[in-house]
Amino acid sequence: MPYATTPDGARIAHQLHPGDGPPLVLLAGQANNHHWWDGIRDDFHTSRSTLTLDYRGTGASDAPEAPYSTRELARDVIAVLDTLGIDRADVYGTSMGGRVAQWVAADHPDRVRRLVLGCTTPGGRHAVAPDPAVHRSLATRDSRRALLDLMYTPKWRATHPGPYRTLGDPHMSPRSRTHHRTASRGHDAWDALPSITAPTLVLHGTDDVFNPAANAPLLADRIPGARLETIPGARHAYFEEFREVAGALVLDFLG
């Protein structure tokens, strides 16, 4: 397993899959590793190589004891690019990965050619928070079922019984899960968003209540020249359930 070493000494596992074009960095959601993308990764290989990583605390990466932030996770992405000698890439982040991608683009504008932000939020006081009932449902004994309902429509699940790759890394420690939750909830890139220079596509499912769809126009309005696309009927995992629509939008935008 190849690793990159970050400035604070953490080893970050990464996975580069060759394709027919330049690299596309794929960033997963909170408490997930690179397997988040397994179901759709091949869709991009007609025109892109794809690069994923295991966030610190997930997969084969180190799990430092100290808490961390989405901005620190963005620095881990840069460490991976540096290790691979990739000067510039397209970046596609979903959910917490979209939060991380905001910092990659804002702090390292020379490293991002084009940016895609999926089912994510600017964070902070400007963001639209989920209804408290969403968090209550995830704290019950039937939390897996609640998470499935947030990610996918019942109609899709009826014909796709799994395995589901977006429900979290089952091997994470409780401490690492807490670090991920803290990083995600503490995200606030509002002041940095206007400094993003990469052409940006904002994607969101209209029926996403896990990360409310009202956050999408906030991002699109805040990032200069950003384009907004919504996918009717899609929930949080729009990229998997509506892969043909979402994938086509992303590939068209990347050019």
N, C-alpha and C positions, 0 to 999 in steps of 0.2 A: 504494500500500500504506500503510494507516494505521500509525502508530507511537506508542508511549508512550516517554517518556524517564525512566529510573530516576534515583534520587538520585546514582549514580556516573557518570551521563552515557551509559549504554548505551541504544541504541534497540531497543525490543522490538516486533516486528511482531505484529499481532493481527488476528483475523478474526471479525466479529460477523455471524451469520446470523439474520435475523428469523424468529420463529415466532409461535405463538399465545399465548405466556405469558411469564413473567419469565425472566431470564437464567440459564442453566446453564453454568458454567465447566467445560470439559473439558480435563484435563491429561494429556498423553501420557507415554509411557515414556522411559527413558534413551536419549539420542542420537537422538531422533525429533523431528520437527516436527509441525505441526498435521495433516498428512496421515494420521497415525496413526488419526484418527477418520473418515476419508472414507467408509469402508464402512458405517458405522452412524449417522452424524450425523443424517441425515434422520429416523431413528426417533424422535427427541426433539421434532421441530418441530411435532407436533400439539398440544403443551402447553407448549413452552418455546422461547425464543430460545436459541441456543448461541453461546458465546464460546470461541474457542481462541486460542493464541498460539504463536509460535515461540520456544522457549527461547533464551537467549543461546547463541551458538555454532551454532544451527541455522537453517534456512530463510532468511528475509530479515532476521533480527535481527543485531545486532552480535555480534562474537566477541571480547570482551576477552581480553587476554593473561593476566591474573591468574587463578588458580584461584578456584572458587566452591563454594558449598555449597547443599544443598537449602533451607536457611533463606533464603539470598540469592535463590534462584529464587522462593521464596514472596513476597519483597518485590517482585520483578518483576511477579508476578500482581497485587499491590495497586496498583502503578503503572499497570497497564493499566486496572484498575477505576476508579482516580481519573481517568485521562484521559477515560474514557467517561462519567464522572459516575454510575457505578453504586454506590450506597451499600451494597447487600446482594445476595447471590446465593447460589444453590446451587452446590456445588463437587463435582465427580466426578473423582477422580484415579486412574489405574491405573499399576501398577508404580512407577517413580520418580515419576510424577505423583502417586501416592498418598502418597509420602514428602513431596513438596512440599505437598500438600493438608493434611497433618497440621500443618505450620507455619502455613499460612494460617489454619486454624481455631484453633490454640492462641495465636498471637500477635495475631490480629485477630478476636476472637470476635464483635464487632459487625458484621462484614462477611459472615459465613457464616450463612445460614438453615438449610440442611441439608447434610450431608456424606456422601459415598459414597467409600469406600476400597476399591479393587479390586486384587487380586493383589499386595499390597504387604506391608510389614514395618515394625515399630517401629524396627528398626536396633539397632546397638550389641550389647553382650554378651548381652542378653536374647533377641535374634532367633535364629531357626533358620536356619542358613546352608545353602546348597545343598551337595550332595555335591561333593567336589573334582573328580570326574569330569565334572561339568557344565562347569566352567571349562576343564578340559583339552580337552573336545570343541570348545569355541569358539576354541581356540588352534590348531586343526589347519588344514590346507589346505582341508578341506571344512566350514569353519565355517558357511557359509550353510545347508547341509543340516542341520547340528546345530541351528542356531537355529530352523529351520522345525520340526524335531521337538519342540523345547521349546515352541513356540508353538501348534501345531495337531496334531490327530490325523491319522494317515495316511489314515483313511477320509474325513475332510473334504477333505484336500488332493487326493484322487483325483478329486473332483468340483468342486474350486475351484482351478484351476491358477494363479491369480494375476490381476493383480499383487498382491503382498503388501505392505501398507502399514506393517507393524510391524517391519521388519528394519533400521531405522536410516536416517538422512538420508544419502544417498550423496554429498552435496556437503560434508559436514562436514570440517574439517581434522583431521589427527591430533591436534593440540594440543587442539582442542575436544572430541574424543572422550575424550581423557585427562581433561579437566576434568569431563566428565559422569560418567565412571566413578568418579573420585575423590569427586565430590559424592554419588553414589548409595551408594557403599560406606562413606562417612564419616557417613552419616545416623544419628542417634541421638536420637529424640524421646521416649524412654521416660519421662523425668521430666516432660515437658510434656503427655503424653496425658491424665492425669486432669483437666487444666484445660480440656479441650475441652467446651464447653457446647452446641454444635450437636447436634441429634439425628443419630445416625450409623448408617449401614449399612455393614457389612463384607462384601465379596463375594470369593469365591475358588473356583477350580476344584479339585476333589478330587485331580486327577492332575497338578497343577502341581509340577514339581520344579525349575524355574528359580528361582522364589521359593516355597519349600516351603509347602504348605497349612497346616502347623502354625503359621505366623505369624498366620493369621486369628483363631483364638481368643485369641491373646495380645493382639491389638489390641482385640478385642471386650470382653475382660475388663478391659482397662486404661482404656478410654474409658467414662465413666459412662453407663449406659443404652443402650449400643450394641447393635444387632441384628446377628446373624451369619447369613448365608445362604451355603451351598456349592452348587456346581453339579456333580453327579456326572459323571465322565468328562472334565471340561474341563481343558485345559492352561492355559498362561499367557495366551493370547489368548482367554479364555473369552467376552469381550464381543463378539467378532466371530463366532467359530464357533457359539456358543450365544446369538446375538443376541436371538432371540425370548424366551428364558427370562430372560436377563440384563436386557434392556431393559424387560421387563414388571416385574421386581423393582424396578428403579431408579425407573421412573415411578410405580409404586404407592407406593413409599416417599416420593417427593417430593410426592405428593398433588396 
